[in-house]
Amino acid sequence: MPSETMDYKDVLAFLEAQKNAIETAISGVKQMLWLTSGEQSTVGPLVTGEKREQPTGIKFDSFFRMSMPAAIVKFLDMAKAPQSVSEVTKALLDGGFKTTSKNFMPIVGSNLSRLKSAGELVNVEGKWGRASWYPAARKADQTANLKEARKRGRPKAKTEAPSIKPTAQDQPALKLTEEQIQQIKRLDAAGKQLSEIAKELGVHHLKIANSKAWRILHPPKVKQTAAEA
């Protein structure tokens, strides 16, 4: 009786189908555990005591020519789980974020704090996650901001916590980094307005307007006298 040869293509297809079915079943069970914990299905990832490694799909150009705040938000959306400052720093560099800084991590930490103040992020036991994942935490932060505003003698808000616009005095007395100056030149050349550039960099517009780099790009116009005209 002749021996039959095994078709390994069919075997591989069968195994892959089984793998997909198992992964789908696991995902369904996790979702059920998540829903029974009282959380809404639209809120971020399931948080347990187990440390999980999640694929983020970061490529060498994932954050190419992006502002740091935008790159951070994009990475957290890809990771779908809270990340430490060092993890965010490594991800930005792996994803093609360009920097000339020799001490990059403190800059990332500063941007994370700014995004928290803006209501974009929350700090979860030393790690950073999207505020939309934790609506209860975001509401608590808004309540705390409202109480702090009242202590400073600000008018009582009728609705949610008021947005407090920073003044020039509130801005940190720090010079723009070389990296920020290069971004300002690039965005200005692209036709961006001052307010748009400030939003991209995550800094106050007065800090940019008062910088030497901006005054070189936009020198003040000298008014002509009647005789000169």
VEXDREN-2710 file (C-alpha; in Angstrom, 1 decimal):
% VEXDREN-2710
k/r/px/py/pz
1/MET/0.0/0.0/0.0
2/PRO/1.6/3.3/-1.0
3/SER/2.3/5.8/1.8
4/GLU/0.4/9.0/1.6
5/THR/2.4/12.3/1.7
6/MET/1.3/15.0/4.1
7/ASP/0.3/18.4/2.7
8/TYR/2.0/20.8/5.1
9/LYS/0.2/23.8/3.6
10/ASP/-3.1/22.3/4.8
11/VAL/-1.6/21.6/8.2
12/LEU/-0.4/25.2/8.5
13/ALA/-3.7/26.6/7.5
14/PHE/-5.5/24.4/10.0
15/LEU/-3.2/25.5/12.8
16/GLU/-3.5/29.2/12.0
17/ALA/-7.3/28.9/12.0
18/GLN/-7.1/27.3/15.4
19/LYS/-4.8/30.0/16.7
20/ASN/-7.1/32.8/15.5
21/ALA/-10.1/31.0/17.1
22/ILE/-8.2/30.7/20.4
23/GLU/-7.1/34.3/20.4
24/THR/-10.7/35.4/19.7
25/ALA/-12.0/33.4/22.6
26/ILE/-9.4/34.8/24.9
27/SER/-10.3/38.3/23.9
28/GLY/-14.0/37.6/24.5
29/VAL/-13.3/36.3/28.0
30/LYS/-11.2/39.3/28.9
31/GLN/-14.0/41.6/27.6
32/MET/-16.5/39.8/29.8
33/LEU/-14.3/40.1/32.8
34/TRP/-13.9/43.8/32.0
35/LEU/-17.6/44.5/31.7
36/THR/-18.5/42.6/34.9
37/SER/-16.0/44.8/36.8
38/GLY/-18.5/47.7/36.4
39/GLU/-16.4/49.6/33.8
40/GLN/-18.0/50.8/30.5
41/SER/-16.8/49.2/27.3
42/THR/-15.7/52.6/25.9
43/VAL/-13.2/53.2/28.7
44/GLY/-9.5/52.2/28.1
45/PRO/-7.8/48.9/28.6
46/LEU/-8.4/46.4/31.4
47/VAL/-6.1/47.0/34.3
48/THR/-5.2/44.0/36.4
49/GLY/-2.4/43.1/38.7
50/GLU/-0.7/41.1/36.0
51/LYS/2.0/42.9/34.0
52/ARG/1.3/42.5/30.3
53/GLU/3.4/43.2/27.3
54/GLN/1.2/44.7/24.5
55/PRO/2.4/45.1/20.9
56/THR/2.2/48.7/19.9
57/GLY/3.1/48.4/16.2
58/ILE/5.7/51.2/16.5
59/LYS/7.7/51.7/13.2
60/PHE/10.8/53.7/12.6
61/ASP/8.7/56.6/11.2
62/SER/5.7/56.4/13.5
63/PHE/6.4/59.8/15.0
64/PHE/8.4/61.4/12.2
65/ARG/8.1/65.2/12.2
66/MET/5.4/65.2/14.9
67/SER/5.3/67.5/17.8
68/MET/6.1/65.9/21.1
69/PRO/2.6/66.2/22.7
70/ALA/1.0/64.7/19.5
71/ALA/3.5/61.9/19.4
72/ILE/2.9/61.1/23.1
73/VAL/-0.8/60.9/22.6
74/LYS/-0.5/58.8/19.5
75/PHE/1.9/56.3/21.3
76/LEU/-0.5/55.9/24.3
77/ASP/-3.4/55.3/21.9
78/MET/-1.3/52.6/20.2
79/ALA/-0.1/51.1/23.5
80/LYS/-3.6/51.0/25.0
81/ALA/-2.1/50.8/28.5
82/PRO/-0.4/53.2/30.9
83/GLN/3.3/53.8/30.3
84/SER/6.2/55.0/32.4
85/VAL/8.2/58.1/31.4
86/SER/11.1/55.8/30.4
87/GLU/8.8/53.7/28.2
88/VAL/7.4/56.8/26.5
89/THR/10.9/58.2/26.0
90/LYS/12.1/54.9/24.4
91/ALA/9.0/54.6/22.2
92/LEU/9.4/58.2/20.8
93/LEU/13.0/57.5/19.9
94/ASP/12.2/54.1/18.4
95/GLY/9.4/55.7/16.4
96/GLY/11.7/58.3/14.7
97/PHE/11.1/61.3/16.9
98/LYS/14.1/63.6/16.2
99/THR/15.9/65.3/19.1
100/THR/19.3/66.9/19.7
101/SER/18.9/66.8/23.5
102/LYS/21.4/64.6/25.4
103/ASN/19.0/64.4/28.3
104/PHE/15.7/63.6/26.6
105/MET/13.7/62.0/29.4
106/PRO/13.2/65.2/31.5
107/ILE/11.8/66.9/28.4
108/VAL/9.3/64.0/27.9
109/GLY/8.3/64.2/31.6
110/SER/7.7/67.9/31.3
111/ASN/5.4/67.4/28.3
112/LEU/3.5/64.6/30.1
113/SER/2.9/67.0/33.0
114/ARG/1.6/69.7/30.6
115/LEU/-0.7/67.2/28.9
116/LYS/-2.0/66.3/32.4
117/SER/-2.7/70.0/33.2
118/ALA/-4.5/70.2/29.8
119/GLY/-6.8/67.3/30.8
120/GLU/-5.3/65.0/28.1
121/LEU/-3.5/62.5/30.4
122/VAL/-3.7/61.1/34.0
123/ASN/-1.0/59.7/36.2
124/VAL/-1.8/56.1/37.3
125/GLU/0.6/55.0/40.1
126/GLY/3.6/56.5/38.4
127/LYS/2.5/55.7/34.8
128/TRP/0.7/57.8/32.3
129/GLY/-2.5/57.0/30.5
130/ARG/-5.2/58.8/28.4
131/ALA/-7.7/60.7/30.5
132/SER/-10.5/59.3/28.4
133/TRP/-9.7/55.8/29.8
134/TYR/-10.5/57.0/33.4
135/PRO/-13.5/59.4/33.4
136/ALA/-13.8/59.2/37.2
137/ALA/-10.2/60.4/37.6
138/ARG/-10.8/63.2/35.1
139/LYS/-13.9/64.4/37.0
140/ALA/-11.9/64.3/40.2
141/ASP/-9.2/66.4/38.7
142/GLN/-11.7/68.9/37.4
143/THR/-13.3/69.2/40.9
144/ALA/-9.8/69.7/42.4
145/ASN/-9.0/72.4/39.9
146/LEU/-12.3/74.2/40.7
147/LYS/-11.6/74.1/44.4
148/GLU/-8.1/75.5/43.8
149/ALA/-9.6/78.3/41.6
150/ARG/-12.0/79.3/44.3
151/LYS/-9.2/79.4/46.9
152/ARG/-7.5/81.9/44.7
153/GLY/-10.6/84.1/44.7
154/ARG/-11.7/83.3/41.2
155/PRO/-15.5/83.6/40.3
156/LYS/-17.6/80.6/41.2
157/ALA/-18.2/78.5/38.1
158/LYS/-21.8/77.6/37.2
159/THR/-20.8/74.5/35.3
160/GLU/-17.6/72.4/35.3
161/ALA/-14.2/73.6/36.2
162/PRO/-13.3/76.8/34.3
163/SER/-10.4/76.8/31.9
164/ILE/-7.7/79.0/33.4
165/LYS/-5.7/80.7/30.7
166/PRO/-2.0/81.1/31.6
167/THR/-0.5/84.5/31.6
168/ALA/3.0/85.5/30.7
169/GLN/3.9/85.5/34.4
170/ASP/2.7/81.9/34.8
171/GLN/5.1/80.7/32.2
172/PRO/8.3/79.0/33.3
173/ALA/11.3/81.3/32.8
174/LEU/13.0/78.8/30.5
175/LYS/14.6/79.4/27.2
176/LEU/13.4/77.6/24.1
177/THR/15.5/74.5/23.3
178/GLU/17.3/74.3/20.0
179/GLU/14.9/71.5/19.0
180/GLN/11.9/73.9/19.7
181/ILE/13.6/76.7/17.7
182/GLN/14.0/74.4/14.7
183/GLN/10.3/73.3/15.0
184/ILE/9.3/77.0/15.1
185/LYS/11.2/77.7/11.9
186/ARG/9.8/74.7/10.1
187/LEU/6.2/75.4/11.1
188/ASP/6.5/79.1/10.3
189/ALA/7.9/78.3/6.9
190/ALA/4.9/76.0/6.4
191/GLY/2.6/79.0/7.0
192/LYS/1.4/78.1/10.5
193/GLN/0.1/81.0/12.7
194/LEU/1.7/81.8/16.1
195/SER/-1.2/80.2/18.0
196/GLU/-0.9/77.0/15.9
197/ILE/2.8/76.8/16.5
198/ALA/2.4/77.3/20.2
199/LYS/-0.2/74.5/20.3
200/GLU/2.0/72.1/18.3
201/LEU/5.0/72.7/20.7
202/GLY/2.8/72.7/23.9
203/VAL/4.2/76.1/25.1
204/HIS/2.5/79.5/25.6
205/HIS/2.4/81.7/22.6
206/LEU/4.0/84.7/24.4
207/LYS/7.0/82.6/25.1
208/ILE/7.5/82.1/21.4
209/ALA/6.6/85.7/20.5
210/ASN/9.2/87.0/22.9
211/SER/11.9/84.7/21.8
212/LYS/14.8/85.9/19.7
213/ALA/14.1/83.3/17.0
214/TRP/10.6/84.6/16.4
215/ARG/11.8/88.2/16.3
216/ILE/14.3/87.3/13.7
217/LEU/11.6/85.6/11.6
218/HIS/9.1/88.4/12.1
219/PRO/11.0/91.7/12.8
220/PRO/8.8/94.5/14.1
221/LYS/7.5/96.9/11.3
222/VAL/8.9/100.4/11.6
223/LYS/6.2/103.1/11.1
224/GLN/7.0/105.6/8.4
225/THR/6.8/109.3/9.2
226/ALA/4.9/111.7/7.0
227/ALA/8.3/113.0/5.6
228/GLU/9.5/109.5/4.7
229/ALA/6.2/108.6/3.1
END
